[in-house]
Amino acid sequence: MTTAMNHTARFDKAMQDLPLVAILRGLQPAEAADIGTALVASGWRLIEVPLNSPDPLKSIATLASQFPNALIGAGTVLDAQQVRDVHAAGGQLIVAPNFNAEVAAEATRMGLLYVPGVMTPTEAFAALAAGAHALKLFPAEMISPTAVKAMRAVLLVEAKLIPVGGIHVRNMAEYRAAGASGFGIGSSLFKPGMTAAQVQRQALEFKSAWAGTMRA
């Protein structure tokens, strides 16, 4: 319970400071430390490695050990065994493209943060009732800012809404005005083959864009 509370407090702090989740799909374990350094140096504290990346648990273990002040986890988590695998690798964050009650229960049992993908108010309420710490609005290409505003109107004010999919620096402000709490950033931030310096430039650009939404 103490571990879960600690993770929750750190997640809340990260969401207050810079609520952007780096989605490192395709990350190679050999580059995990350099890419992680680029992100953490840019102020990012939420990092996920999707499980359909090459040897993702090794990358998660590297990131978790080298960046203890960040919250490291996995994306595309689809079953309870994967939750256990991520926990064993040192991950603290479970992100999924969907809401799955078994995944939710296992994440809660292991004291991990759980951020499932949802698309409708029905899914959103079910996920929150199962203990979700935030909601991944996915795919955001199918969830317009208008839809986010409608969902925000019926959800508890403290519910964290994180659009993922097709997010770039030019559409963040509109989503933020509609009630988005933060964003998950994938290929606009990192693609296989990018250097750490390139990732850092993108990370700083997104950080500035988020700051711009706060001023708007």
Sequence and secondary structure as in RCSB ss.txt:
>XXXX:A:sequence
MTTAMNHTARFDKAMQDLPLVAILRGLQPAEAADIGTALVASGWRLIEVPLNSPDPLKSIATLASQFPNALIGAG
TVLDAQQVRDVHAAGGQLIVAPNFNAEVAAEATRMGLLYVPGVMTPTEAFAALAAGAHALKLFPAEMISPTAVKA
MRAVLLVEAKLIPVGGIHVRNMAEYRAAGASGFGIGSSLFKPGMTAAQVQRQALEFKSAWAGTMRA
>XXXX:A:secstr
 HHHHHHHHHHHHHHHH  EEEE TT  GGGHHHHHHHHHHTT  EEEEETTSSSHHHHHHHHHHH TTSEEEEE
S  SHHHHHHHHHTT  EEE SS  HHHHHHHHHTT EEE EE SHHHHHHHHHTT SSEEE  GGGS HHHHHH
HHHHS TT  EEEBSS  TTTHHHHHHHT   EEE TTT  TT  HHHHHHHHHHHHHHHHHHHH 
